[in-house]
């Protein structure tokens, strides 16, 4: 039997924390002894990309089912969060509101507006940790790290997170149920054409899906993670990034699961994976200190970078028609699944920035729209790293050769053959550079360059030299000293 309360309720404002387990805000509201009112307010900050909207629909549906199984209801409302929370307080007489603290500038502004509005009503808003392992602004405040290795070394010394909170087996809900939107009213899913039709074969959004994915990774992926994480044809990565992005699993849950595994030996596969969690922490650390990370280069000399305006090349890159098979495979995997292997992300980003000299912000915006794990910290931080404009950035002279990268990390050509099927009949020797295959080989494989598969948009040697000239120009015109490594 579901227990309900007529007392003034405690509101739990779900944000990017769509789970019941290890949820500090939910636990705090539960400790108040009040009946709970659980709500999610349609995002009012940076508009979500289309792929993230697809994920959000299914994640909210999953959370709603979990709450219903405990006898409650997830209240969905749209509008400015401060207004919606004030309305809920007036409708229900709620005495307190709990949420997970936002770490991005838009979310913090939304949070501040809500705090001010609720304070006027005599209701307190309590914000709780949970998005990251450590509070980003608390790690060397006033002098942020700009290099990953010393940052992560400091984190490892500070890290002693408490064990994750278990999922509640029962909750006491408020009997005061305000009106709620139906999820379908929000029209988060694509209509015609349904470009997300293939997503469900690859993903199970929601807390249960996150737990199952973590279990699968621990059972079958972690042991080979260090050796296989750069091979896109292998399923060696954790594929937890969208679940972490939507908070269906907490980083504390992942950290404890990995460190408590029998494989954890300090320098083995577990440690290699934990560094990836560390990069997520690092990017949120950067976002806390550089809130415009997604639109403005951290290094001021990049304000003088001679970017090119080339809509046709940008479109070819977006469609996976660059003439570089590894990049094209990655861009097509992205379109088909809402995700791309991390190694290929770096190569694809490098080609857009350094071969084509197209502003990194345009690539960041495309990934924001098409990735199911589009994250305000990781997406922007990754693009700035590749561009060389951010913290701990790749040296400007490190320009990935897409062909060499393909041969090294996809030596059999299996990844390219899967996502660029028009090249599948080519032998591994030529699948990463069909433009160098003899005419007879191309004819036998059914490849007609310029028709069934494009010529490279730009030749690597020429593009590398042009990029180095562009970087030299930007460096010579810099208006401030470059960032220095911090130990």
Protein Blocks (a to p, Z undefined) as FASTA:
>chain_A
ZZddfbdcdddddfbdccfbhpfklmmmmmnopacdddddddfbdcddfklmmmmmmmmm
mmmmmmmmnopacdddedjfklmmmmmmmmnopabdcddddfbfklmmmmmmmmmmmmmn
opacdddehkbmbdfklgoghiacfbfklmmmmmmmmpccdcdddddfbdcddfbdcddd
dfklnomaccbdcfklmmmmmpcgdjklmmmmmmmmmmmmmmmmmmmmmmmkbcfbgolm
mmmmnopacfklmmmmmmmpmklgojamklmmmmmmmmmmmmmmmmmmmmmlmmpcfblk
lmmpccdddfklmmmmmnopnopaklmmmmmmmmmnopacfklmmmmmmmmmmmnopafk
lmmmmmmmmpmklcfklmmmmmmmmnopaghiacfklccdfklmmmmmmmnommmmmmmm
mlmmpcfklmmmmmlgcfklmmmnopaehilpccdfbdfklmmmmmmmmmmmmmmmpcbd
cddddZZ
